[in-house]
Amino acid sequence: MQNPFETEERQAFRETIRRYVETEITPNIDEWDEAGDFPWRIHEELGAMGFFGFGVSDAHGGLGFDDAFMRAAASEEMARAGGTGVWAGVGGRGISIGPLEHFASEEIRDRVLEDVVLGRKGSCLAITEPGGGSDVASLKTTAVRDGDEYVVNGSKTFITGGMKGDYFVVGARTGGPGLTGISLFFVEYGTPGFTRTPLERKMGWWSSDQATLYFDNCRVPAGNLMGEENTGFIAIMENFNFERLSLAAGALGMMKTCLEESIAWAQERVTFGKPLIKHQVIRHKIADMSAKVDQIEAYLNVVCWQINEGDMPVAEISKLKFSATKALEFCASEAMQILGGAGYLRGNPVERIYREVKVFAIGGGSEEIMRDLSVRQMGL
Ligand SMILES: Cc1cc2nc3c(=O)[nH]c(=O)nc-3n(C[C@H](O)[C@H](O)[C@H](O)COP(=O)(O)OP(=O)(O)OC[C@H]3O[C@@H](n4cnc5c(N)ncnc54)[C@H](O)[C@@H]3O)c2cc1C
């Protein structure tokens, strides 16, 4: 569908990421999925292309500008191959960069940000706890001030990139209960009292690593507090906006692959004496999938335009996110039906995408929480 906001720069950036995905990622995706890992050089190569640089100053290795369309295009193109473990592996780094750029001390930013933005060091965002992820305001990990340090105790789980990460942005309670008692901290792996174990055998995101983190009297310098004490909840919520935009764009990328794979198969496969594409039921499935791709793409483009205009449309981002994951669920299911048994086999893009549907519907704010948030934004 035509994008009225397209520019030559955006087109060129998308093409660069697309070519990279086609040559470096898609041919290897099944092997990496089965191995449960992908090479570290992918972080560095994407870093060199500016993939992580949006909204980061050039002094810290960033692009020195931001563009919601380019952010979305990067996510969409990366997700086209399905098997979005690679997408998640680089995305886990991506969601930690905003807080580092905006809230870390100058000393920390100068020391670590360039390595993170260029993909040399691993960095993660650690908010979710074993006790729950949706209700961020109730998180239980504590950070208690003791002289020139904070003492962190508690646990985080599902942390993407957590087994390989060097740097962690950690949400912890520094004040009373609820959303006004939360702060963000920069915690380095290797700090005494900080350990981790892997989460294995997941439904999707096979090639990315997720970890459970344990903080047992883990002492960090007071200067590792990010932003003002007890203002972490707002920082977490603001950061969610770009994560959700990226998840919606990733869902769109996979929907497009589902549509393309369905059309290609329906033209080739013959049943009852004619190609599948000539059966009306299949034609209607294609029409429905194509309409959903157009709807999500148009919605995404308007939200990107709003963000570039200086607005952060929380309600629209929430609605976009659950609309995109629902549409992805529909497209993945219909594509699987059109491909029949062929789509069910490992190695097929539709099979890869089908197993990624649920994590997009849960991660970064579940469909239920997104609906709730969008209605709250209506003042209800
Ligand atoms: C593979 C993977 C990678 C992840 N990576 C990261 C990461 O890097 N960093 C990080 O911090 N987190 C990460 N997460 C965590 C993710 O953000 C949480 O799983 C998500 O926020 C939901 O939290 P939960 O799983 O604890 O579910 P819960 O909060 O326990 O909710 C369970 C279910 O109940 C629903 N629910 C909850 N409250 C309500 C309500 N009020 N009304 C109606 N329904 C409700 C939810 O929608 C959900 O369906 C990851 C998760 C996965 C699966």
The ligand as a Tripos MOL2 file, in Angstrom:
@<TRIPOS>MOLECULE
LIG
   53    58     1     0     0
SMALL
NO_CHARGES

@<TRIPOS>ATOM
      1 C1          9.8180  -14.4970   25.2890 C.3       1 LIG1
      2 C2          9.5830  -13.3190   26.1910 C.ar      1 LIG1
      3 C3         10.5220  -12.3000   26.2670 C.ar      1 LIG1
      4 C4         10.3600  -11.2350   27.1640 C.ar      1 LIG1
      5 N1         11.3230  -10.2660   27.2800 N.ar      1 LIG1
      6 C5         11.2520   -9.3580   28.2890 C.ar      1 LIG1
      7 C6         12.3070   -8.4130   28.5480 C.ar      1 LIG1
      8 O1         13.3050   -8.3640   27.8160 O.2       1 LIG1
      9 N2         12.1970   -7.5770   29.6040 N.ar      1 LIG1
     10 C7         11.1070   -7.5800   30.4400 C.ar      1 LIG1
     11 O2         11.0680   -6.8070   31.3960 O.2       1 LIG1
     12 N3         10.0630   -8.4390   30.2020 N.ar      1 LIG1
     13 C8         10.1200   -9.3090   29.1620 C.ar      1 LIG1
     14 N4          9.0760  -10.1910   28.9190 N.ar      1 LIG1
     15 C9          7.9400  -10.1760   29.8190 C.3       1 LIG1
     16 C10         6.6430   -9.6540   29.2190 C.3       1 LIG1
     17 O3          6.6930   -8.2630   29.1000 O.3       1 LIG1
     18 C11         5.5220  -10.1500   30.1350 C.3       1 LIG1
     19 O4          5.3700  -11.5490   29.8960 O.3       1 LIG1
     20 C12         4.2150   -9.4520   29.8950 C.3       1 LIG1
     21 O5          4.3080   -8.1140   30.3150 O.3       1 LIG1
     22 C13         3.0710  -10.1310   30.6640 C.3       1 LIG1
     23 O6          3.4390  -10.3700   31.9940 O.3       1 LIG1
     24 P1          3.2440  -11.8240   32.6340 P.3       1 LIG1
     25 O7          3.7660  -12.8280   31.6860 O.co2     1 LIG1
     26 O8          3.8490  -11.7960   33.9910 O.co2     1 LIG1
     27 O9          1.7030  -12.0530   32.7440 O.3       1 LIG1
     28 P2          0.7390  -11.5310   33.9040 P.3       1 LIG1
     29 O10         0.9800  -10.0970   34.1590 O.co2     1 LIG1
     30 O11         0.8070  -12.4690   35.0470 O.co2     1 LIG1
     31 O12        -0.6640  -11.7110   33.1860 O.3       1 LIG1
     32 C14        -1.1590  -13.0050   32.8150 C.3       1 LIG1
     33 C15        -2.3180  -12.8390   31.8600 C.3       1 LIG1
     34 O13        -3.3580  -12.1220   32.5070 O.3       1 LIG1
     35 C16        -3.6830  -10.9800   31.7610 C.3       1 LIG1
     36 N5         -3.9760   -9.8800   32.6780 N.ar      1 LIG1
     37 C17        -3.1600   -9.3640   33.6140 C.ar      1 LIG1
     38 N6         -3.7850   -8.3630   34.2600 N.ar      1 LIG1
     39 C18        -5.0070   -8.2410   33.7050 C.ar      1 LIG1
     40 C19        -6.1130   -7.3800   33.9040 C.ar      1 LIG1
     41 N7         -6.0730   -6.3930   34.7980 N.pl3     1 LIG1
     42 N8         -7.2330   -7.5710   33.1700 N.ar      1 LIG1
     43 C20        -7.2840   -8.5610   32.2430 C.ar      1 LIG1
     44 N9         -6.2630   -9.4020   31.9890 N.ar      1 LIG1
     45 C21        -5.1400   -9.2420   32.7100 C.ar      1 LIG1
     46 C22        -2.4780  -10.6550   30.9040 C.3       1 LIG1
     47 O14        -2.8460   -9.9810   29.7420 O.3       1 LIG1
     48 C23        -1.9620  -12.0370   30.6040 C.3       1 LIG1
     49 O15        -2.6630  -12.5370   29.4920 O.3       1 LIG1
     50 C24         9.1960  -11.1930   27.9740 C.ar      1 LIG1
     51 C25         8.2130  -12.1940   27.8500 C.ar      1 LIG1
     52 C26         8.3990  -13.2430   26.9810 C.ar      1 LIG1
     53 C27         7.3390  -14.3170   26.9130 C.3       1 LIG1
@<TRIPOS>BOND
     1     1     2 1
     2     2     3 ar
     3     2    52 ar
     4     3     4 ar
     5     4     5 ar
     6     4    50 ar
     7     5     6 ar
     8     6     7 ar
     9     6    13 1
    10     7     8 2
    11     7     9 ar
    12     9    10 ar
    13    10    11 2
    14    10    12 ar
    15    12    13 ar
    16    13    14 ar
    17    14    15 1
    18    14    50 ar
    19    15    16 1
    20    16    17 1
    21    16    18 1
    22    18    19 1
    23    18    20 1
    24    20    21 1
    25    20    22 1
    26    22    23 1
    27    23    24 1
    28    24    25 2
    29    24    26 1
    30    24    27 1
    31    27    28 1
    32    28    29 2
    33    28    30 1
    34    28    31 1
    35    31    32 1
    36    32    33 1
    37    33    34 1
    38    33    48 1
    39    34    35 1
    40    35    36 1
    41    35    46 1
    42    36    37 ar
    43    36    45 ar
    44    37    38 ar
    45    38    39 ar
    46    39    40 ar
    47    39    45 ar
    48    40    41 1
    49    40    42 ar
    50    42    43 ar
    51    43    44 ar
    52    44    45 ar
    53    46    47 1
    54    46    48 1
    55    48    49 1
    56    50    51 ar
    57    51    52 ar
    58    52    53 1
@<TRIPOS>SUBSTRUCTURE
     1 LIG1         1 GROUP 0 **** ****
